Amino acid sequence: MKNVKQVLKKRKRDMSIIRFQELFKTEENCHDYLLHLKWPNGFTCSKCGNTKYYFVKRLKLYQCTYCHKQHSVTSETLLHKSHLPLVKWFWAIYLVSRDKRGCSALSLKNMLQISYPSAWLFLQKLRTAMAEKEQDYILAGLVVLDDAFFGGASKEAKRGRGTNISKVLVAISLNKDNSSRFAKMEVVNDLKSKTISPIVEEMILKGSLIRSDSFKSLSYLSGYEHDLIVAGHSKQKARTVFKWANVLISNAKALILGTYHGLPDKHLGKYLKEYCYRFNRRYCEHIIFGKLVNACVLAKPITYAELTL
């Protein structure tokens, strides 16, 4: 692919649909792009580290000259053992990367003319790759910590923190002017101190200033500065402090109801991480496609059984 090195060097350039069609119109184009992402410094055997290989043209496999292990551009990646053509994989990643509202399996099925199970499996795999990338980042500085409830409670369920619908811990870091920076959302079993303390330690850097409401379990976190917004504060101050957390929660709920029409509890965490992945990259939407392809190459293979546990 003549343009593959140019594409890799110019990732800051917007990937318009016309440009995408020009660059990835054949299986060979997609294969060459993945080849450069997987082995940017040349082939390296994952088993013995040897850098020499034979290319099996008929099967498009790279066979190590020392241990004879065979590799493909999709082996040991998220695309491992996929029966879909690479062109459809790339189209799926492109469509997901360009849609701010997220992409449902039914929508992807209709656009790419693939089966619903294939579309669902692809999206779940891609959300797994997004979640893995989100784990690499940690919030620091001034962080607002709040909680929210997702899903509809039954008529018999009580309202508020005691309800049995999904509980989500929301953390969002702010700039000095109180504008939003980055966000994380994590589904939790309950809001007790022993439950959320280890989660917060993974989400927020020690020494950061945490602003939260007067819920006691949040105030017991050690290693952080605290600014508790208690009931005595004015509604205006509380509204200002939790502005971006409320926006994040409101938009996430609208996304889940509008695009996916509700979700089972066991998949909610992945959808929220997909939402945060987009939110945290809202200022570089033009390069999300390249980042997602790279995330797929770096992510480990995952099976349908693992996704549905």
N, C-alpha and C positions, 0 to 999 in steps of 0.2 A: 504494500500500500504506500504510494508515493507521499501521501499527505499525513501519514501517521505521526511522524516526528514533529511535523508542523503543528498538528492538533495538540500533541502533548506539551509543546512549548507555549502554545497560545491558549491556555485554558481560561484565561480571563476574558476571552472573546465570547460574545453571546452565541449560544448554540441555537440559532433559529431553526425552524422546521425545514426550510430550504437547504440550509447548510448541513443539517443532520442527514437529509435524504441524499445529498451529494457524497457525504463521507462514508455512510454505512448502508449502501444500497445492495451489497452482496455479502455472502458468507465469508468470502476471502477478506473483505474490508474489516469485518468484525473480528475475524480470527487474528489478523495482523495487529489490530489495536490491543486485543487481550494479550497477545504475545509480548508486546513491549511493556505492558503493565505488569505482567507476571515475572518477566525476566528483563528488567531494565538494563542490567549490565551483562546480559548474555545468559544462555542456558546454564542452570545449576541443578544437578540431580538432588532431589529431596532426600534420597536414601544414603548416598555415599559422598555427595558434594562434588562429584566429578563435573567438569565443564565441557566435556566433549560428548557428542551425540551423533546418532544416525537419524535422518528424517525419513519416516515411513510415509511416503506421499499418499498412498491409497487410503490410509487410515488417519492421516494428519496427526501422527504420533511422533514424539521425540524420544528415541531410545538411547539410554546411557551406554557409552562404549565400555564401561567398566563393570557395572553390576547388571546391566541389561534391563533395568526398570524402565517401563514405558510411561511417558507423560503426555498429557494433552494440555491445551491452554486453559481448559476448564477443570482439570483434575485438581483435587484438594482445594477447590474454591466453592463458592455458594452455588455455582452452576454445574457442579459435579453430577454426572450421570443424567443430565437433563435430556429429554427426547425432543425438546423444542429446538427449531433452528435458531442459530445465533442472531439472525436478523430480527426474529420476533422477540428474543430476549432484549435486544437493544431497543426495539420500539417500546417494549413494556417499560423499561427503565426510563426512557425519554418521556413517555406519557405521564408516568408517576412523578418525575422530577419537575414537570412543567405545570402540574395542576396543584394550585395552592390549597384546594379543598380536599385533597386526597383522591384516590381512585378506587372505586369499589371493584370487586371481582366480577360482578355482572357487567359493569361498564367495560372493563378490560377484555372480557370474553367477547363482547359484541364488536369492539374495535379491532381486535386482532384475529377474530374468527378461530378461537381456540376453545377447548372445553372449559366448563366452569371449574372443575377440580384443578385443572392446570393453572388457570388464572388465580384461583384462591391460594394454591400452593406457592406460586411465584411471589405473590404479594406478601405472604407470611414470611417467606425467606428473606425478602427485601427488608421487611420491618425488623427482622432479626439482625441484619447487617447494620441498619440504622441504630438499633439499640446498642450494639457493640461499640459503634463509634461514639455514641453519647456517653458511654462509660469512661471514655478517655478524658473527659473534661470534668473539672470540678469548679464549683462556684466560690468566689472569694470577694472580700471587701464588704460592702453593705449588701446584706441579703434579707429579703422579706420572706418569712416562712408562714404559710397558711395551710388550711386543710379544706377539702371540699368533698361533696358526695355526688356520685354519678349513678345514674339509673333511676328508675321509678319505683318507689316503695309501694307495697300493697296497701289496701285500705286499712288493714289491721295494724300495719307497722306504725310505730310512733315516729315523730318527726325529730330532727336535730341530730346531735352527736350520738345518740343512742340507737339510731335506726340501723337496720341490717343491710342497707344497700352499700355499694362499693365505696370505700373510703380512700381518698387520694391525698397524699402529702405534696404540697406545691411549694417550690422554692424558686425565687427569681432574684438575680443580682441586679443592682441599680448603679447608674452613673452618679456623679456628684450632683447633677441637675435633676435627679430622680427619674430620668428616662430609663427604659428597660434595656438590659444587656442580654443576659442569657437566662435560660430557665430549665428546670428539671421537674418532672412529675413522677411520683412513685405510688403504686397501689399498695396499701398496707392493710393488715388484718384488723388492727385497732390503733388507737392513738395513745396508748399507754407509753410511759417513758422508756421502759425496757424494750419496747418494740421499735420505736422510732429513733432512739438514740444512735444505734449502729447505722441506720439508714442515713441520718443526717450527717454523720461523720464521713460517709462515703460521698455525699453530695456537696458538702461545704467544707472549705479549708479551715483548719483550726486557727483561732485568733480573729476570725471574721466577726463583724458586728451583725447580729441577727435581730431583726424586728419582727415581733409576733404578737398575737393577741394574748389575753390573760389565761388561756388554757394551761393548767399547771404542768402537764407533762412536757410542754415546750420550754418552760422556764428552768427545768432541772438539767438541761444539757450542759455538760462541763467543757471547758476549753474554749469557750466563746464569750464574747461580750454580748450583753442582752439589752434590748430596749423594748420593754413590754408596753403594749398599748392596752391599758386597762379600761374598765367601764367608765371611769371618771373623766377620761379624755373626751374632748369634743367630737361630735360626729364628723365634723369637717376634717380634723386631723386624721381620724381613722380612715376616712374616705380617701385622703391623699396618700397615706402610707400604703394602703392595700389596693390602690388604683390598678396597678399593672397586674397584680395577682388576680384581681377580679376580672380584668379583661381577658387574661390567659384562660381562666376557668370558663368564663362565658363562651369564648370562641371555641374552646375544645368541646364543650357540650353541644354547641351548634353544629360543629363538624361531625360529631358522632351521630347525632340525630338526623342531620340533613343528608350526609353522604352515605352512612352505613345503616341508618334507621335502627339504631340501638345495637348493643354488642353483648355477648355473653361475658360474664365476669373474668373467665380464665384468659381471654384475649385482650381485655381492656388495657393492660399495661403496655403491650406492644403498640397499640394504636396511639396511646398517649406519648410514647417515645418517638413515634413517627411525627406526631404533631410538634413536639419539642425540637426534633431534628430540623424541621422546616423553619420553625420560629427562630432558632439560633443561627440560621443561615439566610435570614430574610434579606440581608444586604448584599448577598452574593448569589442570588438565584440563577444568574447566568452560567455559573460553573457547577451547579448541583449535579447535573447529568454526569460530568466527568468524575465528580467525587463519589457518586453512587456506584458507577461502574468499578471504580477502584476499591470501594468498600466490598463489593461482591467478590473481587479477586482476593482480597485479604481475609475475608471471612471463611471459617471452616465449613465443610459440607454439613448439611442438616437434613434429616429425613422427615417424611410425612408423619411417621410414628412419633418422632421426637417433638414435632410441632403440636401434636394433638394429645400429648400426655396430660 
